Amino acid sequence: MKPIWIVDDDASIRWVLEKALARENLATRSFSNARDALAALATETPQVLVSDIRMPGDSGLDLLAAVKERHPGLPVIIITAFSDLDSAVAAFQGGAFEYLAKPFDIDQAVELIRRALDESLRDTNVEAGPVEAPEILGQAAAMQEVFRAIGRLSQSNVTVLITGESGSGKELVARALHKHSPRASQPFIAINTAAIPKDLLESELFGHERGAFTGAQATRRGRFEQAEGGTLFLDEIGDMPFDLQTRLLRVLSDGHFYRVGGHQPLKANVRVITATHQNLEQRVRDGLFREDLYHRLNVIRLRLPPLRERREDIPLLVRHFLVQSARQLGVEAKRMSDAALQFLMQLDLPGNVRQLENLCNWLTVMAPGQTVEVKDMPPELLRGAGAPDGAASVPAPPAEALAPAVTAVAGSPAALALAEAGGWVKLLELQAAGMLAAGQGEVMDVLGRQFEAALIKTALRHTHGRKNDAAVRLGIGRNTITRKIADLGIDGAQDD
């Protein structure tokens, strides 16, 4: 094993680390400046490099950049004073393994170096993602049945009903069915029927003629026309309003439909694939779903198993999502320790594959080091793992539980770098991903209130507390800002 290099202009720091590591039977080599360490790198490399940030001549950040250019897989630990915390976070995002803040506890320092050492000695052959990401990942027997069904349906135009829990990947299956069908060269149009208000859904599906209703200033093609010759995927079909179910049944029966306000029948050459997480048979018994439409849709039924029924796929999915997330953020992909993978495989993860993907996005941003350990998991997952009988349920945490992690990201130079790359929307996406990964509910409401509060507080600071002036600057009414200030509990506002 190669020695651990210590680079610090403070002789006392070098001495303390040398003695502590010697007690662990770890060889060391010390340098008083970055220049000498860089010169030594020309002929040899350490197992781990520990460097101070502020030194005469080249800084620790200069050394880090040079090391990462020559040896990208070498773990580098940065030592910094508290005043240099922002620089340390920037260095971490630039490739540092972790940072030690002065004054540091020597036992914690040795533990961190040990962890970096394990990282360095670990097989670093990260499974590279394919040039074209696979449509669906899964080696479990239940998923192999899904793959076989897609294969059997590859040359068919038959209607398919996909059932499965939320987040299990129903749209991916629908896209795969389209891609491997005779219609693959034609459009694939997806629509979530539960996400569109009832009074707009009919127009969304079938289009409308000019003047059909107030605001219809031009003729608009609906999703059926947009999908002509291809595939129309109707997600959450169980939530479709009852009266629209009749119109859909008519299209499936005779292949014709009318735009809203139209009198000319239009021919629909479209393959319809539907999906739902609900029990359609029960909704039929409850009078909420037409029985004739149910039988029309349920020609071929494809059940997608929840993640808890295919736990053996979790390592494969985790590797894929970590590589995917790292590629999106332009950073090196993290790896999961065996213990962390075992921990995840014991969880139920009610959000299924989508929750696992969000968790990997969270870990890519928040987990220290390149190898993710159990202790790096979101606190909510760790608390949930202690549920009775190992249920590993994921409670919905309060927004304040995530605030420290979000603040750590948003207040750092790393966040500024992200903001430059993707704007504040990217930071919002990261916060939402963390909340979703933790299983928190009402994410839209929580983030919406935070967004409004941030805008109003900023405007009030800009206008020195004058709320009427702030309302004008924000482009909202005086009564609106007064109501929101009271609803959000914002202090410091005054009448102009």
C-alpha positions as CSV (number, residue, x, y, z in Angstrom):
1,M,0.0,0.0,0.0
2,K,1.2,3.5,-0.9
3,P,1.8,6.1,1.9
4,I,-0.6,8.8,2.9
5,W,0.7,12.3,2.0
6,I,0.3,15.2,4.3
7,V,0.8,18.7,2.9
8,D,0.7,21.5,5.4
9,D,3.0,24.5,6.2
10,D,2.2,24.0,9.9
11,A,4.8,21.6,11.4
12,S,2.6,20.8,14.4
13,I,-0.3,19.7,12.2
14,R,2.0,17.4,10.2
15,W,3.5,16.0,13.4
16,V,0.1,15.2,15.0
17,L,-1.2,13.5,11.9
18,E,2.0,11.5,11.4
19,K,1.9,10.2,14.9
20,A,-1.8,9.4,14.8
21,L,-1.5,7.5,11.5
22,A,1.6,5.7,12.7
23,R,-0.4,4.3,15.6
24,E,-2.7,2.9,12.9
25,N,0.3,1.3,11.2
26,L,-0.2,3.6,8.2
27,A,2.9,5.0,6.4
28,T,3.0,8.7,5.8
29,R,5.1,11.3,3.8
30,S,4.9,15.0,4.6
31,F,5.4,18.2,2.7
32,S,5.6,21.7,3.9
33,N,4.2,23.2,0.7
34,A,2.2,22.3,-2.4
35,R,5.2,22.9,-4.8
36,D,7.2,20.0,-3.3
37,A,4.2,17.7,-3.4
38,L,3.5,18.5,-7.0
39,A,7.1,17.7,-7.8
40,A,6.9,14.4,-6.1
41,L,3.7,13.6,-8.0
42,A,5.8,13.4,-11.2
43,T,7.4,10.1,-10.1
44,E,5.0,8.6,-7.5
45,T,1.5,8.8,-6.1
46,P,0.0,8.5,-2.6
47,Q,-2.9,6.3,-1.5
48,V,-4.6,9.4,0.0
49,L,-3.6,13.0,0.0
50,V,-4.3,15.4,2.9
51,S,-3.7,19.1,2.3
52,D,-4.2,22.4,3.9
53,I,-5.9,25.1,1.8
54,R,-3.8,28.2,2.8
55,M,-0.1,27.8,2.4
56,P,2.7,30.0,1.1
57,G,3.0,29.7,-2.7
58,D,0.5,27.4,-4.3
59,S,-2.7,26.8,-2.3
60,G,-4.3,23.6,-1.5
61,L,-6.9,24.3,-4.2
62,D,-4.1,24.6,-6.8
63,L,-2.8,21.3,-5.6
64,L,-6.2,19.7,-5.7
65,A,-6.7,20.9,-9.3
66,A,-3.4,19.4,-10.4
67,V,-4.0,16.1,-8.6
68,K,-7.4,15.7,-10.1
69,E,-6.1,16.4,-13.6
70,R,-3.4,13.8,-13.3
71,H,-5.0,11.3,-10.9
72,P,-8.8,11.8,-10.9
73,G,-9.5,8.8,-8.7
74,L,-7.1,9.8,-5.9
75,P,-9.0,10.8,-2.7
76,V,-8.0,14.3,-1.5
77,I,-8.9,15.6,2.0
78,I,-8.8,19.4,2.4
79,I,-7.9,20.9,5.8
80,T,-9.4,24.4,6.4
81,A,-10.1,26.9,9.1
82,F,-13.8,27.7,9.7
83,S,-13.4,31.0,7.8
84,D,-12.5,28.9,4.8
85,L,-15.6,26.8,4.8
86,D,-17.0,28.2,1.6
87,S,-13.7,27.5,-0.1
88,A,-13.8,23.9,1.2
89,V,-17.3,23.3,-0.1
90,A,-16.2,24.6,-3.5
91,A,-13.2,22.3,-3.4
92,F,-15.4,19.4,-2.4
93,Q,-17.7,20.0,-5.4
94,G,-14.6,20.3,-7.5
95,G,-13.4,16.8,-6.6
96,A,-12.2,16.8,-3.0
97,F,-13.1,13.7,-1.0
98,E,-14.0,15.7,2.2
99,Y,-12.7,18.5,4.3
100,L,-11.4,18.8,7.9
101,A,-12.3,22.0,9.7
102,K,-9.7,23.3,12.1
103,P,-9.5,22.7,15.0
104,F,-10.3,19.1,14.3
105,D,-10.6,16.0,16.5
106,I,-7.7,13.7,15.8
107,D,-9.8,10.6,16.1
108,Q,-12.3,11.9,13.6
109,A,-9.5,12.9,11.3
110,V,-8.1,9.4,11.4
111,E,-11.5,7.9,10.8
112,L,-12.0,10.2,7.8
113,I,-8.6,9.2,6.4
114,R,-9.4,5.6,7.0
115,R,-12.6,6.0,5.0
116,A,-10.7,7.7,2.1
117,L,-8.2,4.9,2.3
118,D,-10.9,2.3,1.9
119,E,-12.2,4.3,-1.0
120,S,-8.8,4.3,-2.7
121,L,-8.2,0.6,-2.1
122,R,-11.7,-0.3,-3.3
123,D,-12.1,-1.5,-6.9
124,T,-12.8,1.7,-8.7
125,N,-14.0,0.2,-11.9
126,V,-17.3,2.1,-12.0
127,E,-19.8,0.5,-14.2
128,A,-20.1,3.0,-17.0
129,G,-23.6,3.7,-18.3
130,P,-24.3,2.6,-21.9
131,V,-24.3,5.2,-24.6
132,E,-28.0,4.8,-24.9
133,A,-29.6,4.2,-21.6
134,P,-31.7,1.1,-21.4
135,E,-35.5,1.5,-21.5
136,I,-36.2,-0.6,-18.4
137,L,-33.8,-2.2,-16.0
138,G,-34.5,-5.4,-14.1
139,Q,-33.1,-8.9,-13.6
140,A,-35.8,-10.1,-11.2
141,A,-38.1,-12.9,-12.4
142,A,-41.1,-10.6,-12.2
143,M,-39.5,-8.1,-14.5
144,Q,-38.4,-10.8,-16.9
145,E,-42.1,-11.7,-17.3
146,V,-42.7,-8.0,-18.2
147,F,-39.9,-8.1,-20.8
148,R,-41.4,-11.3,-22.3
149,A,-44.8,-9.7,-22.6
150,I,-43.3,-6.7,-24.3
151,G,-41.6,-9.0,-26.7
152,R,-44.7,-11.0,-27.5
153,L,-46.6,-7.7,-28.1
154,S,-43.8,-6.2,-30.3
155,Q,-45.7,-6.8,-33.6
156,S,-49.2,-6.1,-32.2
157,N,-51.4,-3.1,-32.2
158,V,-53.6,-4.5,-29.4
159,T,-54.8,-2.2,-26.6
160,V,-52.8,-2.7,-23.4
161,L,-53.7,-1.9,-19.8
162,I,-50.7,-1.4,-17.5
163,T,-51.3,-1.7,-13.8
164,G,-48.9,-1.0,-10.9
165,E,-48.2,1.3,-8.0
166,S,-47.2,4.9,-8.4
167,G,-43.6,5.3,-9.4
168,S,-43.1,1.7,-10.6
169,G,-42.3,2.8,-14.2
170,K,-45.6,2.4,-16.1
171,E,-44.8,5.0,-18.7
172,L,-41.4,3.4,-19.4
173,V,-43.3,0.2,-20.2
174,A,-45.7,2.1,-22.5
175,R,-42.7,3.7,-24.3
176,A,-41.1,0.3,-24.7
177,L,-44.3,-1.1,-26.2
178,H,-44.4,1.7,-28.6
179,K,-40.7,1.5,-29.5
180,H,-40.9,-2.2,-30.4
181,S,-44.2,-1.9,-32.3
182,P,-44.9,-1.3,-36.0
183,R,-45.7,2.3,-35.0
184,A,-42.3,3.0,-33.6
185,S,-41.5,5.7,-36.3
186,Q,-44.7,7.6,-35.5
187,P,-45.5,9.8,-32.5
188,F,-45.7,8.6,-28.9
189,I,-48.0,11.0,-27.0
190,A,-48.4,10.7,-23.2
191,I,-51.0,12.4,-21.0
192,N,-51.8,12.1,-17.3
193,T,-55.6,12.3,-17.1
194,A,-55.5,13.0,-13.4
195,A,-53.2,16.1,-13.8
196,I,-55.6,18.0,-16.1
197,P,-58.7,19.7,-14.8
198,K,-62.0,18.1,-15.9
199,D,-63.2,21.1,-17.9
200,L,-59.9,21.1,-19.9
201,L,-59.4,17.4,-20.4
202,E,-61.9,17.0,-23.2
203,S,-60.3,19.7,-25.3
204,E,-56.9,18.3,-24.4
205,L,-57.8,14.9,-25.7
206,F,-60.0,15.7,-28.7
207,G,-59.0,19.3,-29.6
208,H,-61.5,22.1,-30.2
209,E,-62.8,24.3,-33.0
210,R,-62.4,28.1,-33.0
211,G,-65.1,29.7,-30.9
212,A,-66.1,26.4,-29.2
213,F,-65.9,28.2,-25.9
214,T,-64.7,31.4,-24.3
215,G,-61.0,31.8,-25.1
216,A,-61.0,29.3,-28.0
217,Q,-59.6,31.9,-30.5
218,A,-58.1,29.3,-32.8
219,T,-58.7,25.6,-33.8
220,R,-56.5,23.3,-31.7
221,R,-55.5,19.7,-32.4
222,G,-56.0,17.3,-29.5
223,R,-53.8,14.5,-28.4
224,F,-55.6,11.9,-30.6
225,E,-54.7,13.9,-33.7
226,Q,-51.2,14.5,-32.5
227,A,-50.7,10.8,-32.0
228,E,-52.1,9.9,-35.4
229,G,-50.4,6.8,-36.7
230,G,-48.6,6.3,-33.4
231,T,-49.4,5.6,-29.8
232,L,-51.5,7.5,-27.2
233,F,-50.6,6.7,-23.6
234,L,-53.3,7.6,-21.1
235,D,-51.8,7.5,-17.6
236,E,-54.0,7.3,-14.5
237,I,-57.0,6.3,-16.6
238,G,-58.9,5.3,-13.4
239,D,-59.3,9.1,-12.6
240,M,-60.9,10.0,-16.0
241,P,-64.3,11.8,-15.5
242,F,-67.2,9.5,-16.1
243,D,-68.7,11.6,-19.0
244,L,-65.4,11.6,-20.8
245,Q,-65.2,7.8,-20.4
246,T,-68.2,7.6,-22.8
247,R,-66.3,9.6,-25.5
248,L,-63.2,7.5,-25.1
249,L,-65.3,4.3,-25.5
250,R,-66.8,5.7,-28.7
251,V,-63.3,6.3,-30.1
252,L,-62.1,2.8,-29.2
253,S,-65.3,1.3,-30.6
254,D,-65.6,2.9,-34.1
255,G,-62.3,4.9,-34.4
256,H,-64.0,8.3,-34.8
257,F,-64.2,11.4,-32.7
258,Y,-65.3,15.0,-32.8
259,R,-63.4,18.1,-31.7
260,V,-65.1,20.1,-29.0
261,G,-67.6,22.4,-30.9
262,G,-67.0,20.4,-34.1
263,H,-69.5,18.7,-36.4
264,Q,-67.1,16.8,-38.7
265,P,-66.1,13.3,-37.5
266,L,-62.3,12.7,-37.5
267,K,-60.7,9.3,-38.0
268,A,-58.3,8.1,-35.3
269,N,-55.6,5.7,-36.3
270,V,-54.1,5.5,-32.8
271,R,-53.0,2.6,-30.6
272,V,-54.2,3.4,-27.0
273,I,-52.2,2.2,-24.0
274,T,-53.6,3.0,-20.6
275,A,-52.2,2.7,-17.1
276,T,-53.5,3.0,-13.5
277,H,-52.4,2.4,-10.0
278,Q,-56.1,1.9,-8.9
279,N,-58.2,-1.1,-8.7
280,L,-60.4,-0.7,-11.8
281,E,-62.6,-3.6,-11.0
282,Q,-63.5,-2.0,-7.6
283,R,-64.1,1.4,-9.4
284,V,-66.5,-0.4,-11.7
285,R,-68.4,-1.9,-8.8
286,D,-68.5,1.6,-7.2
287,G,-70.0,3.0,-10.3
288,L,-67.0,5.3,-10.9
289,F,-65.7,3.6,-14.1
290,R,-67.7,2.3,-17.0
291,E,-67.7,-1.5,-17.2
292,D,-67.9,-1.5,-21.0
293,L,-64.8,0.8,-21.2
294,Y,-63.0,-1.4,-18.7
295,H,-63.5,-4.5,-20.9
296,R,-62.5,-2.5,-24.0
297,L,-59.2,-1.4,-22.3
298,N,-58.4,-4.7,-20.5
299,V,-57.6,-6.6,-23.7
300,I,-54.0,-7.3,-22.6
301,R,-53.2,-6.6,-19.0
302,L,-49.6,-6.1,-17.9
303,R,-48.9,-5.9,-14.2
304,L,-45.7,-4.0,-13.2
305,P,-44.4,-5.3,-9.9
306,P,-43.6,-2.8,-7.0
307,L,-39.9,-2.5,-6.0
308,R,-40.4,-4.5,-2.8
309,E,-41.2,-7.5,-5.0
310,R,-38.0,-7.1,-7.0
311,R,-35.5,-6.1,-4.3
312,E,-32.7,-7.9,-6.1
313,D,-32.9,-5.2,-8.8
314,I,-32.1,-2.4,-6.4
315,P,-28.3,-2.6,-6.8
316,L,-28.6,-2.4,-10.6
317,L,-31.1,0.5,-10.4
318,V,-28.9,2.4,-7.9
319,R,-25.8,2.1,-10.1
320,H,-27.8,3.3,-13.1
321,F,-29.4,6.3,-11.3
322,L,-26.1,7.4,-9.6
323,V,-24.3,7.4,-13.0
324,Q,-27.3,9.2,-14.6
325,S,-27.5,11.8,-11.8
326,A,-23.7,12.4,-11.9
327,R,-23.8,12.9,-15.6
328,Q,-26.6,15.5,-15.3
329,L,-24.6,17.5,-12.7
330,G,-21.3,17.1,-14.4
331,V,-19.6,15.3,-11.4
332,E,-18.0,11.9,-10.7
333,A,-20.5,9.2,-10.0
334,K,-20.8,8.0,-6.5
335,R,-20.8,4.3,-5.4
336,M,-22.8,2.5,-2.7
337,S,-21.1,0.5,0.0
338,D,-22.3,-3.1,0.4
339,A,-23.8,-2.1,3.8
340,A,-25.7,0.9,2.2
341,L,-27.1,-1.4,-0.6
342,Q,-28.2,-3.9,2.0
343,F,-29.9,-1.1,3.9
344,L,-31.8,0.0,0.8
345,M,-32.8,-3.5,-0.1
346,Q,-34.5,-3.9,3.3
347,L,-36.7,-0.8,2.8
348,D,-40.2,-0.9,1.4
349,L,-39.7,2.4,-0.6
350,P,-43.4,3.1,-1.2
351,G,-42.5,5.5,-4.0
352,N,-40.9,2.6,-5.9
353,V,-38.4,3.2,-8.7
354,R,-39.2,6.9,-8.8
355,Q,-38.4,7.3,-5.1
356,L,-35.2,5.4,-5.6
357,E,-34.2,7.7,-8.4
358,N,-34.9,10.8,-6.3
359,L,-32.9,9.3,-3.5
360,C,-29.9,8.8,-5.8
361,N,-30.2,12.4,-7.0
362,W,-30.2,13.5,-3.3
363,L,-27.2,11.4,-2.5
364,T,-25.2,12.7,-5.5
365,V,-25.5,16.2,-4.1
366,M,-25.5,15.7,-0.3
367,A,-23.5,12.5,0.5
368,P,-19.8,13.2,1.5
369,G,-17.1,11.3,-0.3
370,Q,-17.5,9.0,-3.3
371,T,-18.7,5.9,-1.5
372,V,-22.1,6.2,0.1
373,E,-22.5,4.7,3.5
374,V,-25.6,3.9,5.6
375,K,-25.0,7.0,7.7
376,D,-25.1,9.2,4.6
377,M,-28.8,8.3,3.9
378,P,-31.4,11.0,4.6
379,P,-32.3,11.1,8.3
380,E,-35.9,10.3,7.5
381,L,-34.9,6.9,6.0
382,L,-32.7,6.1,8.9
383,R,-35.5,6.9,11.3
384,G,-37.9,4.9,9.3
385,A,-35.6,1.9,9.3
386,G,-36.1,1.6,13.0
387,A,-39.8,1.0,12.7
388,P,-41.2,-2.1,14.4
389,D,-40.7,-5.4,12.7
390,G,-38.2,-3.8,10.3
391,A,-41.0,-2.3,8.4
392,A,-38.7,0.5,7.2
393,S,-41.6,2.8,6.5
394,V,-40.8,6.3,5.4
395,P,-42.7,9.0,7.3
396,A,-43.5,12.3,5.8
397,P,-41.0,14.6,7.6
398,P,-41.8,18.2,8.4
399,A,-40.3,20.8,6.0
400,E,-38.0,22.0,8.8
401,A,-36.4,18.6,8.9
402,L,-34.9,19.1,5.5
403,A,-34.0,22.8,6.0
404,P,-30.4,22.2,7.2
405,A,-29.5,20.1,4.2
406,V,-31.2,22.5,1.8
407,T,-29.5,25.4,3.4
408,A,-26.1,23.6,3.2
409,V,-26.6,23.3,-0.5
410,A,-28.2,26.6,-1.3
411,G,-25.8,28.7,0.8
412,S,-22.6,27.2,-0.7
413,P,-20.4,28.1,-3.7
414,A,-21.5,24.8,-5.0
415,A,-25.0,26.1,-5.2
416,L,-23.8,29.2,-7.0
417,A,-22.0,27.0,-9.5
418,L,-25.2,25.0,-10.0
419,A,-27.2,28.2,-10.3
420,E,-24.9,29.4,-13.0
421,A,-25.3,26.1,-14.8
422,G,-29.0,25.7,-14.4
423,G,-30.4,28.7,-12.6
424,W,-32.4,28.8,-9.4
425,V,-34.8,26.3,-11.0
426,K,-32.0,23.7,-10.7
427,L,-31.7,24.4,-7.0
428,L,-35.5,24.1,-6.7
429,E,-35.3,20.7,-8.4
430,L,-32.7,19.5,-6.0
431,Q,-34.7,20.6,-3.0
432,A,-37.8,18.9,-4.4
433,A,-35.8,15.8,-5.2
434,G,-34.6,15.6,-1.6
435,M,-38.2,16.0,-0.2
436,L,-39.6,13.4,-2.6
437,A,-36.8,11.0,-1.8
438,A,-37.7,11.4,1.9
439,G,-41.3,10.6,1.2
440,Q,-42.6,14.0,2.2
441,G,-46.2,14.8,1.1
442,E,-47.6,18.1,-0.1
443,V,-44.4,19.1,-1.7
444,M,-46.1,21.5,-4.1
445,D,-47.8,23.3,-1.2
446,V,-44.6,23.5,1.0
447,L,-42.4,24.7,-1.8
448,G,-45.0,27.1,-3.2
449,R,-45.4,28.8,0.2
450,Q,-41.6,29.0,0.6
451,F,-41.4,30.5,-2.9
452,E,-44.1,33.1,-2.3
453,A,-42.6,34.0,1.1
454,A,-39.1,34.4,-0.4
455,L,-40.4,36.8,-3.1
456,I,-42.5,38.9,-0.7
457,K,-39.7,39.1,1.9
458,T,-37.2,40.2,-0.8
459,A,-39.6,42.8,-2.1
460,L,-40.2,44.1,1.4
461,R,-36.5,44.4,2.1
462,H,-36.1,46.3,-1.3
463,T,-38.9,48.7,-0.4
464,H,-37.8,49.0,3.3
465,G,-41.0,47.3,4.5
466,R,-43.5,49.3,2.5
467,K,-46.0,46.6,1.5
468,N,-48.0,48.6,-1.1
469,D,-44.8,49.5,-2.9
470,A,-43.7,45.9,-2.7
471,A,-47.0,44.8,-4.2
472,V,-46.5,47.1,-7.1
473,R,-42.9,45.9,-7.7
474,L,-44.2,42.3,-7.6
475,G,-47.1,43.0,-9.9
476,I,-49.8,41.8,-7.5
477,G,-52.7,43.7,-5.8
478,R,-52.6,45.4,-2.5
479,N,-55.2,43.1,-1.0
480,T,-53.3,40.1,-2.3
481,I,-50.0,41.0,-0.6
482,T,-51.8,41.9,2.6
483,R,-53.5,38.5,2.6
484,K,-50.4,36.6,1.8
485,I,-48.3,38.4,4.5
486,A,-50.9,37.3,7.1
487,D,-51.2,33.8,5.7
488,L,-47.4,33.3,5.5
489,G,-46.7,34.9,8.9
490,I,-44.3,37.5,7.4
491,D,-43.1,40.3,9.8
492,G,-41.7,43.7,9.1
493,A,-44.4,45.0,6.6
494,Q,-45.9,48.4,7.0
495,D,-48.5,50.5,5.1
496,D,-47.1,53.1,2.7
